[in-house]
Amino acid sequence: MRTTTVLATHEVEALARLGQTVKLARLRRNLTQAEFAERMGVARPSVVALEAGKPGVAVGILLKAMSVLGYPERIGEIIASDPIGDDIDVAMGRRRAGGARARVEPF
């Protein structure tokens, strides 16, 4: 059974901006939606949905679009920095997950 995710207004707006950014980048490269889709290896409706900011577009479609546009590394920038998480760790006195682990003795 498929569930529907309800997005907040700011999330819907962010997806719309993302779609417009992808569309602008595609147009700057003088690519039609059909040409862009072919280079991405997807069907044209996937490009239409991405550019429209539809929430059901797979993350892999976005990654393919970024690769075709020449920016595959930009996806990593989205999560490479987490200043809010860093602030929480400092406030809570926590160490990063990659730090030393507590030893748990077997029963």
C-alpha positions in Angstrom: 0.0 0.0 0.0 1.3 3.4 -1.0 1.4 6.2 1.6 1.2 9.9 1.0 3.6 12.2 2.8 2.2 15.6 3.7 4.8 18.3 3.3 5.0 21.6 5.1 4.6 24.7 3.0 8.4 25.5 3.2 9.2 22.0 2.1 6.9 22.3 -1.0 8.5 25.7 -1.8 12.0 24.2 -1.5 11.1 21.4 -3.9 9.7 24.0 -6.3 12.9 26.0 -6.1 15.0 22.9 -6.6 13.0 22.0 -9.7 13.3 25.5 -11.1 17.1 25.4 -10.5 17.4 22.1 -12.4 15.3 23.5 -15.2 17.3 26.7 -15.5 20.6 24.6 -15.5 19.1 22.4 -18.3 18.1 25.4 -20.4 21.5 27.1 -20.0 23.0 23.9 -21.5 20.5 24.2 -24.4 18.9 20.8 -23.7 15.3 19.9 -24.3 13.6 17.8 -21.6 13.8 14.8 -24.0 17.5 15.3 -24.5 18.1 15.7 -20.8 16.1 12.6 -20.0 18.0 10.6 -22.6 21.3 11.6 -21.1 20.0 10.8 -17.6 18.7 7.4 -18.8 15.2 8.1 -17.6 11.8 8.8 -19.3 10.9 12.4 -20.0 8.0 12.4 -17.4 10.7 11.9 -14.7 12.3 15.2 -15.8 9.0 16.9 -15.9 8.2 15.8 -12.4 11.7 16.8 -11.1 11.4 20.3 -12.7 7.9 20.7 -11.3 9.2 19.9 -7.8 7.1 16.8 -7.3 7.8 15.2 -3.9 7.7 11.6 -5.3 10.7 12.0 -7.5 13.4 9.5 -6.5 16.6 10.7 -5.1 18.4 8.7 -7.8 16.7 10.9 -10.4 18.1 14.0 -8.8 21.6 12.5 -8.6 21.5 11.6 -12.3 20.4 15.1 -13.1 23.2 16.6 -11.1 25.7 14.2 -12.9 24.4 15.2 -16.3 24.6 18.9 -15.4 28.2 18.4 -14.3 27.8 18.6 -10.6 27.7 15.1 -9.1 29.8 16.1 -6.1 27.2 18.8 -5.1 24.8 16.1 -3.7 27.4 15.3 -1.1 27.5 19.0 -0.1 23.9 18.8 1.1 24.9 16.5 4.0 28.6 17.1 4.3 28.2 19.9 6.8 25.7 19.6 9.7 26.2 22.7 11.9 22.9 22.1 13.8 24.0 18.5 14.6 27.4 19.8 15.6 25.8 22.4 18.0 23.6 19.7 19.5 26.7 17.5 20.1 28.5 20.3 21.8 25.5 21.2 24.0 25.0 17.6 25.0 28.7 16.9 25.5 28.5 14.0 23.0 31.3 12.6 20.9 30.9 11.8 17.2 29.6 8.4 16.3 33.1 7.6 14.8 34.7 8.0 18.2 35.6 5.3 20.7 32.8 2.9 21.5 31.9 1.7 24.9 32.7 -2.0 25.4 29.9 -4.3 26.1 30.7 -7.5 27.8 29.0 -10.7 26.6 26.5 -12.4 28.9 
